[in-house]
Amino acid sequence: MTRVDDPADLVLVARDVHFDWAGLPLHWVPGEPVGTHVLNVLHLLLPAGERFFVDLFTQALPRIADDDLADQVRGFIGQEAMHARAHDEVLDVLRAAGIDTRPYTDQVEWIFGWLLGGGWEGQGLVERLAVVAAIEHLTSVLGDWVLGASALDDADPVMLDLLRWHGAEEVEHRCVAFDTLAHLDDSYLCRARARLLVAPVLTWLWARGALFLTAADPTCPRRARWSDWLRLGGRGLVPDPFAMAWQVARWFRPGYHPSQDGSTARAVAYLGTSPAANR
């Protein structure tokens, strides 16, 4: 299934991006220290998951009989490895500013190990791939959102480029995990069960991360509150929680496919102009 604006001959490649963090302000969303840290949670949360994604899809490759899908999986693996590396650089910047992220990232590593490392009883490769597919659905929704988030246009340009480059590649490869799962086991029950597990865990982790960062930053005036998500979402500075809930609900439609959301054409257009991707 493809959208009419999607290039038919898209080939996934890992872009060797480079970012210069020397001039990054700690609060890179102007006038919004809390909003900055709500988004900063992505740098703490995503790399651990992406490293597990790389490992799982490397394991799955020998079981994929479709050559075109196998090529897409190889591109997906390369892109996810680059995403993890880029976000790890931001953690170094936060540490240099006096924010030790390890108490939170250590917990994230443990939780992803439980979700994706075979930590719960009876979990095989297919069940773990279903979890990845459910996570990738949400990251592609976030990617499509950040590509169109004009409210962030005044944010630090280097950080905005990282988020939009990453978001564009999430949109670009949004079907790979889903199609791999369907190729190995096209079970609606498996897909639905993974979503019921992933949605509350990621919501809790993001909220916990926002609380952690706003408490760990001595220059942040207060800790994050749930009301901040509504306030910031209303201004377009973070994803709207009601829109995210609607996307979660769409996953349960029996005929749903990730190609029905997002625009590969817009993602590829941004990647053609991204300073980091073209440097």
N, C-alpha and C positions, 0 to 999 in steps of 0.2 A: 504494500500500500504506500503510495507516495502522494505528496501534494503537487499541485500543478506548478508551483513556483520552485520546486526542488530540482537541481541539476540531476539528470538521469545517470551521469557517469561519474558521480562523486567518488573520489578515492581518499580515504582517511590517511593522513600523514601526521607524524609528530613534529611540530614546529619547534626549532631550537631557539626559544625566546630568551631575552636578556633584559633585566630591569635594573635601573640605577636608583637605589634607595637613599642616596646621600642626602637629598633634600626633603625627605618625607616628613611632614609634621605629624606629631603623635595623634592629634585629632584632625584627620585628613578630610572629614566632612565639615566644612566651615560652620562654626557656632554650634556643633552638635557632638560633644564628647560622648554622650550616651549612644547616639545614633552610630557614631564611628565604631564603638565597641560591639554594638549589636551585629554589625557587618564583619567586624574583626573575628568574630567567632568562627566564621568560615575558614579562616587560616589555621585555626586550632583543630577544627572538626574534620575537615576534608582529607588532609594528607594520610591519616591513618587508614581511612576507608579505601582510599585510592591504592595504597600499597597492597591491601588485601585483594582489591579488584584485579590488579596485575597478576597476583599469584593464582587466583581462582581461574581466570581466563586462560592463563598459561596451562593450567591443568586440563581445562576443557578443550583446548585446541585439538588434541589427537582424536577426540570423539566427534568432531565436526566433519561431516561428509560432504558438505556443500563448499566448493572451493571459493566461491565469491564471498560467502559468509566468513570463511576462515581468513580471507584477506582483510575483511572489515574488522575482525577480532584482533588481528595483528596491529592494525592501525589504532584501534581502541586502546590496546595495551600500551603502545608507545605514547599516546596522548595522555593517558592517566598517569604514567610514570613522570612525565614532564610537569603535569599539574602539581603532583605531590612535591616535586623539587622546588617549584616556584613559590608555593605557599610556605614551605620550610624557610625560605629566605626572609619572609615577613616575621616569622618567629624570632629570628636573629635580631631584627630591628626592634621588636618589642623588648627582648631581653636587654639590648643595649640601652633602652629607655628606662630600665629598672623593673620591668614586668616579667616575672618568672612564670612562664606558662606551663611548666612541667606538672604541677599538681593537677591541673585539668587535663592536659594531653595524656598523662599516664592513665587516667581513668578512661579516656576515650579509646586508647589502645586496648585496654582490657575489654571494654564493651564490644568493640569491633571484633576482637578475638573470639568473644562469645557468640556474636552474630554470624561471623563469617569463617571462623577457624574451627568449626565443628564442636563448639562448646556446649550445645544443647543436644540432649539424647535423640538419637535417630536421624540426625541431620546429615544428609549426604550432599554430594556435589550439586545435584539439581536443586535441592532446597536452598543451598547457599547462593546459587545463581539467581534464584527467584528473589532473594533478598536484595541482591545487587540490582536486579531489574527494577525493583520497587524504589530503591534509592536513586537510581539513574533517572527514573521518571521525574522525581522531585528536583534533581539537579538540573535537568533540562528545562523544567519550568522556571527555575531560578535564573538559568542562563538566558532564556527568552525575556524574562522580566528585566534583567540588568541591561540588556541591549537596548531596551526602549525606555529606561528610567531617566528621563530628561531632568528630573529633579536632582540627579547626581552630577549633572554636567559641570558644576562649579567645584566638585571635589578634586583632590589632588590628581593630576592627569596620569601620573605613573601608576598609582593604585587603581584608578578607574580603568586604565588599559589592562592591568592584570585581571580585574574582575570581568571585563568585557571579552578579553581574549579567551579566558577560561570558559565563560558563559557561552561564547560562540561555538567553541569546540564541544561543549555539552549538547548544544542543539544539533551540531553537525553529526554527532554519533549517538543521538538519542534513541535510535532503534536497535542498536547492536545487542545490548544485553537482553532486551525483550525477544528479539529474533533468535538469539542463541538459546534462550530458555525454551521457546516454542519448538525449535529444531530438535532439542533433546527430550522434551516432555511437555506437550501442549495441554497442560492441566489447568483448568480455571481455578480449581480448589487450591492448588499450590500457589498460584499467583495471588489469589485473594488472601490467603493465610499470610503470605509475606507482607502484603500491604498493611494488614491489621497489626503486624509486629513492628514494622518500620515506622509508621506514622507517629505513634506516641513516643517511641524511643528517640527519634530525631528531634521532635518538638521539645522533649525534656532536655536533651543535650544542648540544644540551642539556647533555651532559657537559662539553663545552668551556666553555660559559657558566658552569657551576657552579665549575669550576676557576678561571676568570677572576675571578669575583666574590669568591670566598673568598680569593684571593690579593690582590685589589685593596683589600679592606677591612682596614685595619690593626688593627681591633678584633676580627676573627675569629680564633679561636685556632689554626686550622689550615686547610689546603686540603681541599676535598671529596675523598672517595674513592668508588670504586664500591661499597664495602661500605655507605656511607651511604645509598645508594638502597634497599638491602635493609632496613637498619635503620629508616629513616624510612617506607618503604612498609609494613613490618610494624606500625608504630604508627599507620598511617593518615594521616600528615602529608604524604605525597606519593603519587602513584599507584603502586600495586604493579606492579613490572616484569613479573611473570608474568601478571597480568591484562591489562596492555597488550599483551603478546606474543600472548595469546589473541585479543584484539580485532583485531590485525593479521592473524592467521590467518583470522578470520571473513570478512574482506574477499574472500578468494579463493574463497568458496563461489559457484558460478555463479548461484544465486538470491538472493544477498544484496542487501538494500536497507537504507539507514540508518534507516528507520522501525522496523526490528526491534530497535533498541537505543535506550535512553533513554526519557524520558517528557515529552512536551510539556506535559501537565497539570501536572507538578511544576515545570517551568521557568516556565510562565505564572504559577503560584501564587507562586513566589518574586518574579517581576518585579512582582507586585501589591503586595508588601510591601517591596521594595528601597528603602532611604532615598534612594539616589542617583537611582533611576528615578522616584521620586515626589516629589522635592524641587521 
